[in-house]
């Protein structure tokens, strides 16, 4: 990490570099902005994880180094330090910091103290003051150390694979917001095909290669975050049915109106009663109109449960439920036994 100056309010600014390995010195504008924004979000999340309280951070865009494609951000802690400085606030995040970086904040003090003395001397155009163990200069050094912790943790978190973070005790379910922010950062990089690699250190290196980008991404949710479900009325064209109601190994397969492939489970008792009694005629391609509960994770639709089959080909099956009735139906099933028929529970 490097102390690069002070903001207009006299707060220390530490650099947070991003190095792109590209054949020509250019990246897409949406990549440049998207990566910086997701890095900012990641820094905010990690700062809150470290200190257990909300800290206001300002991120600046600094001039890049000549002759390279390096995006340099400047991190400033603007507010929220009152509950940390002089109160033992470091102890809250010490385990997290040590586990992730292998260092404690105190280990950065000597280097940062020297940089701070040089910076203060340059700003004042006079001999560097001696940083005492009390007073404004000492408090300023504490702020530098606090900001450096945020920057150092951000760099290490972005630079390590998901496997390495888990090995260090950083669990995706426990720190879901941070992992998801990092995933979005790498997605912005991955869609720009000009980028062969990326690095988050001060060296002109991009050790994270394009073929390994997937190792730094994971979609997860917090341990205490409930599943999100949406209810829809759909039309599926079924190409591969499964007439064994309790076969959990294979789901029904078909396509929705947009042509997307969908896999689903049918739990409508009326439908299965007709199926078992021979009351349904099946064709090579069957049309199914139904009310469906769909599990949504990270904005993506996943597991699908057909609650009510309104029509199978030309045969009416179950009465369509109103939104209120449908919601009550789902809650009753979830509170009683869940949706057992095929696949996992709702």
C-alpha positions as CSV (number, residue, x, y, z in Angstrom):
1,X,0.0,0.0,0.0
2,X,1.1,3.6,-0.5
3,X,0.2,6.9,1.1
4,X,-0.2,9.2,-1.9
5,X,-1.4,12.5,-0.3
6,X,-4.2,14.1,1.6
7,X,-7.8,15.1,0.6
8,X,-9.0,18.7,0.9
9,X,-9.9,18.0,4.5
10,X,-6.4,16.8,5.4
11,X,-7.4,13.1,5.5
12,X,-4.8,10.6,4.2
13,X,-5.3,9.1,0.8
14,X,-4.0,5.5,0.2
15,X,-3.7,4.1,-3.3
16,X,-5.5,1.0,-4.5
17,X,-4.1,0.0,-7.9
18,X,-5.6,-2.3,-10.6
19,X,-3.3,-3.4,-13.4
20,X,-4.8,-4.8,-16.7
21,X,-2.8,-7.0,-19.0
22,X,-3.9,-5.9,-22.5
23,X,-2.1,-5.9,-25.8
24,X,-3.0,-2.3,-26.4
25,X,-3.3,0.3,-23.7
26,X,-7.1,0.5,-23.6
27,X,-10.1,-1.2,-21.9
28,X,-13.8,-0.6,-22.5
29,X,-15.3,2.4,-20.6
30,X,-18.0,0.2,-18.9
31,X,-15.1,-2.1,-17.8
32,X,-13.2,0.8,-16.3
33,X,-16.2,2.2,-14.5
34,X,-17.7,-1.1,-13.5
35,X,-14.6,-2.5,-12.0
36,X,-13.9,0.7,-10.0
37,X,-17.5,0.8,-8.7
38,X,-17.5,-2.9,-7.6
39,X,-14.1,-2.4,-6.0
40,X,-15.6,0.6,-4.1
41,X,-18.6,-1.6,-3.0
42,X,-16.2,-4.4,-1.9
43,X,-14.1,-2.0,0.2
44,X,-17.2,-0.6,1.9
45,X,-18.4,-4.1,2.8
46,X,-15.1,-5.3,4.0
47,X,-14.6,-2.2,6.2
48,X,-17.9,-2.9,7.9
49,X,-16.9,-6.5,8.4
50,X,-13.5,-5.5,9.9
51,X,-14.7,-3.0,12.4
52,X,-18.3,-4.1,13.1
53,X,-19.7,-0.6,12.4
54,X,-20.4,1.5,9.4
55,X,-17.5,3.6,8.1
56,X,-17.9,6.3,5.4
57,X,-15.3,5.9,2.7
58,X,-14.6,8.1,-0.3
59,X,-12.9,6.6,-3.3
60,X,-11.1,8.9,-5.8
61,X,-9.7,8.2,-9.3
62,X,-6.0,9.0,-9.3
63,X,-3.8,9.7,-12.4
64,X,-2.5,6.5,-13.9
65,X,1.2,5.8,-14.3
66,X,2.7,6.8,-17.6
67,X,3.3,3.9,-20.0
68,X,1.0,1.4,-18.5
69,X,-2.7,0.6,-18.3
70,X,-3.1,0.9,-14.6
71,X,-6.3,2.1,-12.9
72,X,-5.4,3.8,-9.6
73,X,-8.1,4.4,-7.0
74,X,-7.5,6.5,-3.8
75,X,-9.2,5.5,-0.6
76,X,-10.1,7.9,2.2
77,X,-11.9,7.1,5.4
78,X,-14.3,10.1,5.8
79,X,-16.3,9.3,8.9
80,X,-17.1,6.5,11.4
81,X,-13.7,6.4,13.1
82,X,-14.8,7.7,16.5
83,X,-15.8,4.2,17.7
84,X,-12.4,2.8,16.6
85,X,-9.6,5.2,17.3
86,X,-8.5,5.0,21.0
87,X,-11.2,2.6,21.9
88,X,-9.6,-0.8,21.1
89,X,-11.6,-1.0,17.8
90,X,-8.7,-2.8,16.2
91,X,-9.5,-5.8,18.3
92,X,-12.8,-6.3,16.6
93,X,-11.2,-7.0,13.2
94,X,-7.8,-8.3,14.2
95,X,-8.7,-11.9,13.6
96,X,-10.2,-11.1,10.2
97,X,-7.2,-9.0,9.1
98,X,-4.6,-11.4,10.3
99,X,-6.3,-14.4,8.8
100,X,-6.6,-12.7,5.4
101,X,-3.4,-10.8,5.1
102,X,-1.1,-12.6,7.5
103,X,-0.2,-9.3,9.1
104,X,-1.4,-7.1,11.9
105,X,-2.0,-3.3,11.6
106,X,1.0,-2.7,13.8
107,X,3.3,-4.3,11.3
108,X,2.4,-1.6,8.8
109,X,3.1,1.3,11.2
110,X,6.8,1.8,10.6
111,X,6.5,2.0,6.8
112,X,3.5,4.2,6.9
113,X,5.0,6.4,9.6
114,X,8.0,7.1,7.4
115,X,5.7,7.9,4.4
116,X,3.6,10.1,6.6
117,X,6.6,12.0,7.8
118,X,7.8,12.5,4.3
119,X,4.3,13.6,3.2
120,X,3.9,16.1,6.1
121,X,7.4,17.5,5.5
122,X,6.6,18.0,1.8
123,X,3.3,19.6,2.5
124,X,4.7,22.0,5.1
125,X,8.0,22.5,3.2
126,X,9.9,22.1,6.4
127,X,11.6,19.5,8.5
128,X,9.4,16.5,9.2
129,X,7.7,16.7,12.6
130,X,8.2,13.9,15.1
131,X,5.1,11.9,15.6
132,X,4.3,11.8,19.2
133,X,2.3,9.2,21.1
134,X,-0.5,11.7,21.5
135,X,-1.9,14.8,19.8
136,X,-3.1,15.4,16.2
137,X,0.0,13.9,14.5
138,X,-0.4,10.6,16.4
139,X,-4.2,10.6,15.6
140,X,-3.3,11.2,12.0
141,X,-1.1,8.1,12.0
142,X,-3.9,6.1,13.5
143,X,-6.2,7.2,10.7
144,X,-3.5,6.1,8.2
145,X,-3.3,2.7,9.8
146,X,-7.0,2.3,9.8
147,X,-7.3,3.3,6.1
148,X,-4.4,1.0,5.3
149,X,-6.2,-1.9,6.9
150,X,-9.2,-1.3,4.7
151,X,-7.0,-1.1,1.6
152,X,-4.8,-4.1,2.5
153,X,-7.8,-6.3,3.2
154,X,-9.4,-5.2,-0.1
155,X,-6.3,-6.0,-2.1
156,X,-5.9,-9.5,-0.5
157,X,-9.6,-10.3,-0.8
158,X,-9.6,-9.4,-4.5
159,X,-6.3,-11.2,-5.2
160,X,-7.1,-14.6,-3.6
161,X,-9.2,-17.4,-5.1
162,X,-12.4,-18.5,-3.4
163,X,-10.6,-21.7,-2.4
164,X,-7.8,-19.8,-0.7
165,X,-10.2,-17.5,1.1
166,X,-12.1,-20.5,2.4
167,X,-8.8,-22.1,3.5
168,X,-8.1,-18.9,5.5
169,X,-11.5,-19.2,7.3
170,X,-13.3,-16.6,5.1
171,X,-16.6,-18.4,4.5
172,X,-18.7,-17.3,1.5
173,X,-22.0,-17.8,3.4
174,X,-20.8,-15.6,6.3
175,X,-19.4,-12.9,4.0
176,X,-21.8,-13.3,1.1
177,X,-22.0,-9.6,0.2
178,X,-18.3,-9.3,-0.1
179,X,-18.0,-12.5,-2.2
180,X,-20.9,-11.3,-4.5
181,X,-19.3,-7.9,-4.9
182,X,-16.0,-9.5,-5.9
183,X,-17.8,-11.8,-8.3
184,X,-19.4,-8.8,-10.1
185,X,-16.0,-7.1,-10.3
186,X,-14.5,-10.1,-12.1
187,X,-17.6,-10.3,-14.3
188,X,-16.9,-6.8,-15.6
189,X,-13.3,-7.9,-16.3
190,X,-14.3,-11.2,-17.9
191,X,-16.7,-9.7,-20.5
192,X,-13.9,-7.4,-21.9
193,X,-12.1,-9.9,-24.2
194,X,-9.1,-7.5,-24.5
195,X,-8.1,-8.3,-20.9
196,X,-5.7,-11.3,-20.6
197,X,-5.1,-10.9,-16.9
198,X,-5.5,-8.5,-14.0
199,X,-3.5,-7.7,-10.8
200,X,-4.2,-5.7,-7.7
201,X,-0.7,-4.9,-6.5
202,X,1.7,-2.0,-7.2
203,X,3.9,-4.1,-9.5
204,X,3.2,-4.0,-13.2
205,X,2.0,-7.6,-13.1
206,X,-1.3,-9.4,-13.8
207,X,-0.9,-12.7,-12.1
208,X,-4.6,-13.5,-12.3
209,X,-5.0,-14.9,-15.8
210,X,-8.2,-15.0,-17.9
211,X,-8.5,-18.8,-17.8
212,X,-8.6,-18.6,-14.0
213,X,-11.2,-15.8,-13.6
214,X,-13.8,-18.4,-12.6
215,X,-11.7,-19.3,-9.5
216,X,-12.4,-15.9,-8.1
217,X,-16.1,-15.9,-8.6
218,X,-18.9,-17.5,-6.6
219,X,-22.6,-16.8,-6.2
220,X,-23.7,-17.1,-2.6
221,X,-26.2,-15.8,-0.1
222,X,-25.9,-15.0,3.6
223,X,-26.5,-17.7,6.2
224,X,-29.5,-15.7,7.5
225,X,-30.9,-14.8,4.1
226,X,-34.2,-16.6,3.3
227,X,-34.8,-18.1,-0.1
228,X,-36.5,-15.8,-2.6
229,X,-39.4,-17.3,-4.6
230,X,-41.6,-15.8,-7.3
231,X,-44.9,-17.1,-8.5
232,X,-45.7,-17.1,-12.2
233,X,-48.3,-18.5,-14.7
234,X,-46.4,-20.2,-17.5
235,X,-46.7,-22.2,-20.6
236,X,-44.1,-24.9,-21.1
237,X,-43.7,-27.2,-24.1
238,X,-42.7,-30.5,-22.6
239,X,-40.1,-32.6,-24.5
240,X,-39.1,-35.0,-21.8
241,X,-41.7,-35.9,-19.1
242,X,-41.1,-38.1,-16.1
243,X,-44.2,-40.1,-15.2
244,X,-42.7,-41.5,-12.0
245,X,-43.9,-39.0,-9.4
246,X,-41.3,-40.0,-6.8
247,X,-38.3,-40.3,-9.0
248,X,-36.0,-37.6,-7.6
249,X,-33.2,-38.3,-10.0
250,X,-34.8,-36.8,-13.1
251,X,-37.0,-33.7,-13.6
252,X,-39.5,-32.8,-16.3
253,X,-37.8,-30.9,-19.2
254,X,-39.3,-28.4,-21.6
255,X,-39.0,-25.0,-23.0
256,X,-40.7,-21.7,-22.0
257,X,-42.3,-19.2,-24.4
258,X,-38.9,-17.5,-25.0
259,X,-37.4,-20.9,-26.0
260,X,-35.3,-21.3,-22.9
261,X,-34.8,-24.8,-21.5
262,X,-36.5,-25.4,-18.1
263,X,-36.5,-28.2,-15.6
264,X,-39.3,-28.6,-13.2
265,X,-41.2,-30.8,-10.7
266,X,-45.0,-31.2,-10.7
267,X,-46.6,-31.5,-7.3
268,X,-50.3,-31.0,-8.3
269,X,-52.2,-33.9,-6.7
270,X,-55.1,-33.6,-9.3
271,X,-52.6,-33.9,-12.1
272,X,-51.0,-37.1,-10.7
273,X,-54.4,-38.6,-9.9
274,X,-55.4,-38.3,-13.6
275,X,-51.9,-39.5,-14.7
276,X,-52.1,-42.6,-12.6
277,X,-55.6,-43.5,-13.7
278,X,-54.8,-43.1,-17.4
279,X,-56.8,-39.9,-17.8
280,X,-54.0,-38.0,-19.6
281,X,-53.0,-38.3,-23.3
282,X,-49.4,-37.6,-24.0
283,X,-47.9,-36.6,-27.3
284,X,-44.3,-36.2,-28.6
285,X,-44.5,-32.6,-27.4
286,X,-47.0,-31.7,-24.7
287,X,-48.2,-28.2,-23.8
288,X,-48.4,-27.5,-20.1
289,X,-50.1,-24.3,-18.7
290,X,-49.4,-24.0,-15.0
291,X,-48.9,-21.9,-12.0
292,X,-45.2,-22.3,-10.9
293,X,-43.1,-21.3,-7.9
294,X,-39.6,-20.4,-9.0
295,X,-36.6,-20.1,-6.7
296,X,-34.4,-17.0,-7.5
297,X,-30.8,-16.8,-6.5
298,X,-28.6,-13.8,-7.3
299,X,-31.3,-12.7,-9.8
300,X,-31.2,-16.0,-11.6
301,X,-34.2,-18.4,-11.8
302,X,-33.4,-21.8,-10.6
303,X,-35.6,-24.6,-9.2
304,X,-39.2,-24.7,-10.5
305,X,-42.2,-26.3,-8.8
306,X,-45.5,-26.7,-10.7
307,X,-48.1,-26.0,-8.1
308,X,-51.2,-26.2,-10.2
309,X,-51.5,-27.6,-13.7
310,X,-54.3,-25.5,-15.3
311,X,-54.2,-27.4,-18.6
312,X,-52.3,-30.3,-20.1
313,X,-52.6,-30.2,-23.9
314,X,-56.4,-29.7,-24.3
315,X,-57.5,-31.2,-21.0
316,X,-58.3,-28.9,-18.0
317,X,-56.8,-30.1,-14.8
318,X,-56.9,-27.7,-11.8
319,X,-58.7,-24.5,-11.1
320,X,-56.4,-21.4,-11.4
321,X,-55.7,-19.8,-8.0
322,X,-55.9,-16.1,-7.4
323,X,-52.6,-14.4,-6.2
324,X,-53.9,-14.5,-2.6
325,X,-54.9,-18.2,-2.8
326,X,-51.6,-19.0,-4.4
327,X,-49.6,-17.3,-1.7
328,X,-51.7,-19.1,1.0
329,X,-51.2,-22.4,-0.8
330,X,-47.4,-22.0,-0.9
331,X,-47.2,-21.0,2.8
332,X,-49.4,-24.0,3.9
333,X,-47.2,-26.4,2.0
334,X,-44.0,-24.9,3.3
335,X,-45.2,-24.9,6.9
336,X,-46.5,-28.5,6.7
337,X,-44.2,-30.7,4.8
338,X,-42.6,-28.7,2.0
339,X,-42.6,-29.9,-1.6
340,X,-41.4,-33.5,-1.4
341,X,-42.5,-35.1,-4.6
342,X,-39.3,-34.7,-6.7
343,X,-36.1,-32.8,-6.1
344,X,-35.3,-30.7,-3.0
345,X,-37.8,-29.1,-0.6
346,X,-39.1,-25.6,-1.2
